[in-house]
Each structure stands twice: as C-alpha cells, then as structure tokens.
Amino acid sequence: MGKASRRKSIRVTGSAIDLQPSPEKASTRLTQLIAPHVAPGETRDSYAALVALGAMAWNLSLFSGKERSVLVSDAVRDAMKVGLPLTVQWLNALIDRKLSLFPSDTRLIEGFEVVEEKDGRFTVLVTTSA
C-alpha cells in the first residue's frame, strides 16, 4: 500500500487531525467483525490471517443464496488443501455476523494491510471499492 493510501487513514477536520477511528471506516468495521475471535497474544501473522478470513467473509456476504453457498464450500475446500482449519459453519457464522452488524454496507474489500504499532497493537488498513 502506497503513501497516498496510508494518508487516507487519517482524517483532517479543519486544522485538526483526527486520529480516532471512524465507525464508518471499513477498517474499523472489519476489526469489529473479527473482534470476538481475537485471542490474547496474537502475533502479527496470526492476526493478519484472521483479518484475511474476516475480509473473505465480508466479501462473501455480498453474494446471496446458492451462489454464496457454493463460494463458501469452495473457500473451505481450498483452505483445507493448504492446511488451514476453516469450516463451513465458522465461515457462515462470520458472514452472519457481518450481515447482522453492517447489513447495508456493500463495499467490496479489495485489500488490507496489518501494521504492528510500537506498543504491540495492530492497525488494519483497508482498501475497498466505492
């Protein structure tokens, strides 16, 4: 992600810079989506994997009915091929959570970056379609 994209994560209001996350930002919403699954002591890699699964669930929630069901099955099958313990039930639960929390948010998550801050916290930067 380039410098211009990173600058978007800081909103400028008048002459003040707002460093607080906006509840409408996709990055804030994605971290809220996965929050119940974050374990204490997550590493950057394990947290990034969880963010990736959250982004996958988010994007799958944009499909409906049979098409979503086929895509979920394909995603789980592909994950199992590379040794990831993903289940249809867990992925569907995450999709249901997204639909419950943000039913009208139809932005597609195109990419993300997880940055580890000096204090050990993680910041998620997300790019979406309009």
C-alpha positions as CSV (number, residue, x, y, z in Angstrom):
1,M,0.0,0.0,0.0
2,G,1.4,3.4,-1.0
3,K,1.8,6.5,1.0
4,A,-1.3,8.1,-0.5
5,S,-3.4,5.2,0.7
6,R,-2.0,5.4,4.2
7,R,-2.8,9.1,4.3
8,K,-6.4,8.3,3.8
9,S,-6.5,6.6,7.2
10,I,-6.0,10.0,9.0
11,R,-8.9,12.3,8.6
12,V,-8.3,16.1,8.6
13,T,-11.1,18.1,10.2
14,G,-10.4,21.8,9.8
15,S,-6.9,22.4,11.1
16,A,-7.1,19.3,13.5
17,I,-6.0,15.8,12.6
18,D,-8.5,13.2,13.8
19,L,-6.6,10.0,14.8
20,Q,-9.7,8.3,16.2
21,P,-11.1,5.5,14.0
22,S,-14.4,6.4,12.4
23,P,-17.1,3.8,12.9
24,E,-17.9,4.1,9.1
25,K,-14.4,3.2,8.0
26,A,-14.1,-0.3,6.5
27,S,-11.0,-1.0,8.6
28,T,-13.0,-0.2,11.8
29,R,-15.9,-2.4,10.7
30,L,-13.6,-5.3,9.7
31,T,-11.8,-5.2,13.1
32,Q,-15.3,-5.2,14.8
33,L,-16.3,-8.1,12.7
34,I,-13.4,-10.3,13.9
35,A,-13.1,-8.9,17.4
36,P,-14.7,-12.0,19.2
37,H,-12.2,-14.2,17.6
38,V,-9.0,-12.3,18.5
39,A,-7.0,-14.2,21.1
40,P,-4.7,-12.7,23.7
41,G,-1.1,-12.7,22.5
42,E,-1.9,-12.8,18.8
43,T,1.1,-12.5,16.6
44,R,1.1,-10.2,13.6
45,D,0.9,-13.2,11.3
46,S,-2.0,-14.9,13.2
47,Y,-3.9,-11.6,13.4
48,A,-3.3,-11.0,9.6
49,A,-4.7,-14.5,8.9
50,L,-7.8,-13.6,11.0
51,V,-8.2,-10.3,9.1
52,A,-7.9,-12.2,5.8
53,L,-10.7,-14.6,6.9
54,G,-12.8,-11.6,8.0
55,A,-12.3,-10.0,4.7
56,M,-13.3,-13.2,2.9
57,A,-16.4,-13.5,5.0
58,W,-17.2,-9.8,4.4
59,N,-16.9,-10.2,0.6
60,L,-18.9,-13.5,0.6
61,S,-21.7,-11.7,2.4
62,L,-22.2,-9.6,-0.7
63,F,-23.4,-12.7,-2.6
64,S,-26.8,-14.3,-2.0
65,G,-28.3,-17.7,-1.8
66,K,-26.9,-20.6,-3.7
67,E,-24.0,-18.6,-5.2
68,R,-22.8,-17.8,-1.7
69,S,-23.2,-21.4,-0.6
70,V,-21.0,-22.6,-3.5
71,L,-18.3,-20.0,-2.8
72,V,-18.2,-20.8,0.9
73,S,-17.8,-24.5,0.1
74,D,-15.0,-23.7,-2.4
75,A,-13.2,-21.4,0.1
76,V,-13.3,-24.1,2.8
77,R,-12.1,-26.8,0.4
78,D,-9.3,-24.6,-0.8
79,A,-8.3,-23.7,2.8
80,M,-8.2,-27.4,3.8
81,K,-6.0,-28.1,0.9
82,V,-3.3,-25.8,2.3
83,G,-3.8,-27.0,5.9
84,L,-6.0,-24.2,7.3
85,P,-8.6,-25.4,9.8
86,L,-11.6,-23.5,8.3
87,T,-15.1,-24.9,8.5
88,V,-18.3,-24.0,6.6
89,Q,-20.0,-23.4,10.0
90,W,-17.4,-20.9,11.2
91,L,-17.2,-19.0,7.9
92,N,-21.1,-18.9,7.7
93,A,-21.2,-17.6,11.3
94,L,-18.7,-14.8,10.4
95,I,-20.8,-14.0,7.3
96,D,-24.0,-13.9,9.5
97,R,-22.2,-11.6,12.0
98,K,-21.2,-9.2,9.1
99,L,-24.8,-9.2,7.9
100,S,-26.1,-8.5,11.4
101,L,-23.6,-5.7,12.2
102,F,-23.4,-4.0,8.9
103,P,-26.4,-5.1,6.7
104,S,-26.3,-2.2,4.3
105,D,-22.5,-1.9,3.8
106,T,-21.9,-3.4,0.4
107,R,-18.3,-2.2,-0.2
108,L,-16.0,-4.9,-1.5
109,I,-12.8,-5.3,0.4
110,E,-10.1,-5.3,-2.2
111,G,-7.1,-5.4,0.0
112,F,-5.8,-4.9,3.5
113,E,-2.5,-4.4,5.4
114,V,-1.9,-5.2,9.1
115,V,0.7,-2.9,10.7
116,E,2.1,-3.6,14.2
117,E,2.5,-0.5,16.2
118,K,5.4,0.2,18.6
119,D,3.2,-0.6,21.6
120,G,2.3,-4.0,20.1
121,R,-1.2,-3.1,18.9
122,F,-2.2,-3.9,15.4
123,T,-3.7,-1.4,12.9
124,V,-5.6,-2.6,9.9
125,L,-5.6,-0.5,6.7
126,V,-8.3,-1.5,4.2
127,T,-8.9,-0.6,0.6
128,T,-12.4,-1.0,-0.7
129,S,-14.4,-0.5,-3.9
130,A,-16.6,2.7,-3.9
